[in-house]
Amino acid sequence: MREVYQFADMGFPEQDRESVDSTEWYRGNCGISALMCVNITFNGYVFVVGAAQTYDDSGNLTNDGTRKYKWDAFNRLREARTENDALIATYLYDAANRHARKDCESGYGGPDVEYCYDGWQIVEERDNGASNPTRQFVYGAYIDEPLALDWNTDGDASCVDPDGSLRLFYCQNPIYSVYALTGPDATIYDAYEYDPYGKHWLLSDPGWDGAWFTDDDARAPLGEPASGMRNPYTFTGREFDGESGLCYFRNRLSQATLTIQEAAGAGLGSE
């Protein structure tokens, strides 16, 4: 027996509810008109916007209709593949359970990346096994509060030399979601918008009025295209991985386009 809810315009359940023997769940006028079915075993969506969703025995998503995912025994993402089974990227972890390396296949995103940490904060990235840093990050008092990104644009040993590097600054809202990435002169390089649950869009142009965050801005789901600055930090200051289409919340992954949790969670707590 299932309880089926019809949601009102603002996304709250209406007063009446019907208990029926059905797998159907409607979200009414909440912005998703497609039918969603909920699996009785672990409350995972098995059908979303015309695409079947499949899971492994631990509840990790293995196919969302666009990508396939492979997880290890600790429920950590190890591979992302296309629906046709072409490898997109592989993911490696260190002994502290942190995301240590991403190897990307040619034609499916960015370069291979190694991550260097201070605790749970990424302080440096190195592309394609380079000995020199590619990018470095500076943080505020909060764990998910990036303040600046220093990009080594000439490939030398420094990310902060004046002639061969670019410094960008993060602008965040009260829940630490990044809404803009600016240069020293306040020029906006990337801008972002979110729905309340983390679905996000990249704003690539301010439109005819020249003002950002207005209705005429050029916008697309993040990853279509990817951030021009390769900025990983988005919703609540967490990392968006363009190759997998998932947001990395340390021991959890969230599907940015549907704002639902993908992984059952890995081992020890992350914070």
N, C-alpha and C positions, 0 to 999 in steps of 0.2 A: 504494500500500500504506500502511495506517495502523497505528499502534500504539494499542491501546485499553486503558485502565487502569480497573480497578475499585477504588475507594477504600475503605479501611477506615473504621471509626467515627471515628477521630481525624483523618481527612483525609490519611493517608499512603498511597502506593501499596502494595498487597499484594505479596507476593514474586513471585507468578506474573503474567505478562502475556501477552497474546495479540496477535499481529500479524495483522490481518485486512484485507481489502479492503472497508472500510466507512467511512462518515462519522459513525458513531455514537460518542458518548463519554458514559459514565455516570459520575456522581459519587457513586453509591452512597448511603451513609448520611451524607454530609457536609452535609445540610440542604437540598440542591437535588435533588429527585427527578425533575425533568423532564429530558428528553433535550436534550443540547446537541450541535450539529454544528460542526465547526471547518473554516473555509475554508482550502484548501490554499495559497492565494496569499500571504496575509499573516497567517494564524493568527487571523482574526477569527471570533467566534461568528456563525453565520448563522441560528441557530434557538435561542431561549432562552425557556423556560417558555411554550411555546405560541405565541410571537410570532416572526415572521421578522425578521431583522436585515439591513439593506442598507447598503452602503458606497459611497463614491466611489472614483475611481481612485487616490487617495492613501491610502486606508485609513481615512478619516474616516467615522464612523457617520452615516448620513443618515436612517435610520428605525429606531426601536426597538420599533415596534408601538404606542406611545403618543404619541410626539412625532416630528416631523421636524426635521432640522437642516441648515442651510446654512453652508458654510465658504468662506473666501476663498482666494486663491492662496497664502497663507502658512499655511494650515491653522488659521486662527483662526475661532472660531464667530462667525457674523454674524447668523443668525436662528434662532429656535425657533418651531415651529408645531405645532398640534394635528394629530392624525391626519386630521382633516377639512380641513386646510390653512389653518385660521384662524391669523393671526399672533399669537404670544404676546409676543415681545420681539425687539428688534434690539440688536446690540452693536457699539460703536465702540472704536477703539484709537488711542493716541497714537503719536508718532514713535519712542518708545522701546519700542514693542511691548507696552505695558501696557493693560489693560482700562480705558478712560477714561470710558465712558458706557454706560448701559443704558436703553433706551426701552421701556416696558411698555405693552401695549395694555390699554384699560379692561376690567375683568372677568377679567384673567389675572394677578393678582399685585399687587405693590407699585407705588409711584410710579416715575417716571423718576428716575434717579440719575446724578449726575456724581461722579467720583472724583478726589481730589487726593492726590498721592503725595510721599513722601520716599524717594527710591530706589525700592525695590519694595514699600514698606509704605504702605498706605492710611492717611492721617492725617486725612482729612476727607471727608465725603459731603454733597452738596447735592441736595435733592429738587426735581424739577419746575422746574429752572432758577432756583431761588431764589438771591438774592444773599447771603443769610445761611446759615451752615453749619447742617446738620441734625444731624449726628453727628460726633464726633471720637474718635480712638483714640490710646491711649498704649501703648507697647511696652516690653518688657524688652530684655535683651541679645541674644536670639536673634531672627532675622528673623520667625519665626512664633510669637512669644510676646506676644499681646495681654494687657495688664494691666488696662486700664480702657476703658470706653465712656462718653463724655459725650454725653447726648442733649438737644438743644435742644427742650424741650417747648412753649415759648410763641412760637417763631418770631422771636425778637429776634436781635440780632447776636452773642449769646454762648451757648456750650454749657455754661458753668460758673457762671452766676449762680445764687445759692442759691434764688431764688423761681421760676425758670422753666426749670430743667434737672434732669436725673436722672443720677446717676453710678452705673454698674454695674461690678462687678469680675469678671474671668475667673478660673475655677479650672481648671487644666490638669493632666493626668497626665504621667508621665515622657516620653511621646512627643509632648507638647504638644497632645494632643486635649482640647478644651474639654468638661468634664463638668458644669459649672454656671456660671450667671450670677447673681451675688448683688448685693444692695443694700448700703449702708453698715452696716446692722444685721445683715448675714449672711442676710437673707431670700432664699430661692432664687426667682428669677423664671422661669428656664428651667433644665432639666436634660437631659442627653443620655446615651445608651448607644451603644456601637459593637460590631460584631463585629471580629475581628482584621484584616480587610481593608478596613474603612472604612464598611460599611453601618451606617447610624445611625438612631436613634429619638429622638423628642422625648418627654420625660417631662413631662406637663402637670399632674399632681396626685400627691401622695404616697400617696393611697389611704386606706383606713380606719384603718391603723395610724399615720398621720401621719409616717412615716419615709420619706425619699427613698431610692431605689436598692434597694427591696425588691420582692418579686414582685407586690405588689398595686398598684404604681404604674400610673397611666393612661399608656399609651404608644402611639405611632403612628409610622409612618415619617415622618421629617422632611420637611416640605412638605405633609403630610396630617394635621394642619394645619401651617402655617408657624410659625416661632418668633414668639411673641407680642411679643418685644422686637426683632424684626427683626435678630437677631444673625447675621452672616454666617459667623463662625468656628466650625469644628467639628473634623473629623478631622485630626489632626496640625497643627492651627492654621490650616488653609486654609479658603477661602471656599466655602460652599454657596450655589448660585444656585437659588432655589426655582422660578423661571420655566422654566428649562431642565431642572431636575432633576439638574444636573451640579455637581461640585466643581471649582473653579478652582485649578489648580496652576501658575499663571503660564503657561508655554508648553505645558501639558498640561491636559486635562480628563478627569475620571474620573466614571463613572456611579455615583452613590452607592448606588443600589438593587442593583446587581449587582457593584460594585467591579471594573470592568474599564475599561481606558483607551479613550477615545473618539477623541481626535485624534492624528494622526501627529506633531504637534509643530510649533511655529512658529519658523522661522528660527534666530535666535541663541539661545544658552543663556540662561536666566533669572537665574541667580545667579552 
